[in-house]
Amino acid sequence: ARCPRFAELRASPTNERLAEVEMRSLLVSSDARTRDPTLATLFYVPLWEVVSFRVGRCENTTHRDRMRAAWSALRVSPYWKPRRGRPAGADHLLASTGCVEDNLKLSQ
């Protein structure tokens, strides 16, 4: 990560709240992974919502900016569309360890 705050978070005593980062590491090295999206039965979306929220402003973007950009990218992805008789996004997985962070909702 390019944000200095990310390294601080990884080294903090609350780094167990960053499970989405570790999940990505495990999935990237999985033997079940395919690089051909037409063969995929599940898509992992590395959103890193808690990391984004806790990092705050980074490289001139805010948490809200990053979440909006992620949603915009998903909406135009051909793999987010309804497929195999299922609604859009039904075969996408997002991992998050957050619900409330520092008494603020992550949507703020």
C-alpha positions in Angstrom: 0.0 0.0 0.0 1.2 3.5 -0.8 -0.3 5.1 2.3 2.0 5.4 5.3 -0.9 4.9 7.6 -1.4 1.3 6.2 1.9 0.1 7.6 0.9 1.6 11.0 -2.4 -0.3 10.9 -0.7 -3.6 10.0 1.7 -3.2 13.0 -1.0 -2.1 15.4 -2.5 -4.3 18.2 -5.9 -4.2 16.4 -4.6 -5.6 13.1 -6.9 -8.5 13.4 -9.5 -6.1 12.2 -7.8 -6.2 8.8 -8.9 -9.7 7.8 -9.8 -8.5 4.3 -6.1 -7.9 3.6 -5.2 -11.4 4.7 -8.1 -13.0 2.8 -6.8 -11.4 -0.4 -3.3 -12.8 0.3 -4.8 -16.3 0.7 -7.0 -16.1 -2.3 -4.3 -14.8 -4.6 -2.2 -17.8 -3.9 -5.0 -20.4 -4.0 -4.7 -23.3 -6.5 -8.4 -22.8 -7.2 -7.8 -19.3 -8.6 -8.4 -18.7 -12.3 -7.2 -15.7 -14.2 -9.9 -16.3 -16.8 -13.1 -14.5 -15.6 -15.2 -16.6 -18.0 -14.3 -19.7 -16.0 -14.8 -18.1 -12.5 -17.7 -19.2 -10.4 -16.9 -16.7 -7.7 -15.4 -13.2 -7.9 -13.5 -11.7 -4.9 -13.7 -7.9 -4.7 -10.7 -6.6 -2.7 -12.6 -3.6 -1.3 -10.6 -3.3 2.0 -13.4 -1.1 3.5 -12.0 -1.0 7.0 -8.4 -0.3 5.8 -9.8 2.5 3.7 -11.8 4.0 6.5 -8.9 3.8 9.0 -6.3 5.2 6.6 -8.5 8.2 6.0 -7.2 10.7 3.4 -4.5 9.2 1.2 -3.0 10.3 -2.1 -5.6 13.0 -2.2 -8.6 10.7 -1.8 -10.9 10.0 1.1 -12.6 6.8 2.2 -15.8 8.0 0.6 -14.0 8.7 -2.7 -12.5 5.2 -2.8 -15.8 3.5 -2.0 -17.6 5.5 -4.7 -14.8 4.6 -7.2 -15.1 0.9 -6.3 -18.9 0.9 -6.7 -18.5 2.7 -10.1 -16.0 0.1 -11.3 -18.2 -2.8 -10.2 -21.3 -1.3 -11.9 -19.6 -1.2 -15.3 -17.9 -4.6 -15.0 -19.3 -7.1 -17.4 -19.0 -9.7 -14.6 -21.2 -7.8 -12.2 -24.1 -8.2 -14.6 -26.8 -10.9 -14.1 -25.2 -14.2 -15.0 -26.3 -17.8 -15.1 -29.8 -16.9 -14.0 -28.6 -15.0 -10.9 -28.9 -11.3 -10.0 -26.0 -8.9 -10.6 -23.2 -9.4 -8.0 -24.6 -12.7 -6.7 -21.3 -14.4 -7.5 -19.2 -11.7 -5.9 -17.6 -11.9 -2.5 -16.6 -8.9 -0.4 -14.9 -9.5 3.0 -15.2 -6.9 5.7 -14.3 -6.9 9.4 -16.1 -3.6 9.9 -19.4 -2.4 11.1 -18.6 0.4 13.5 -15.1 1.9 13.7 -14.3 4.6 16.3 -18.0 4.9 16.9 -18.6 5.9 13.3 -20.4 4.0 10.7 -18.2 3.0 7.8 -20.6 4.7 5.4 -19.8 8.1 6.8 
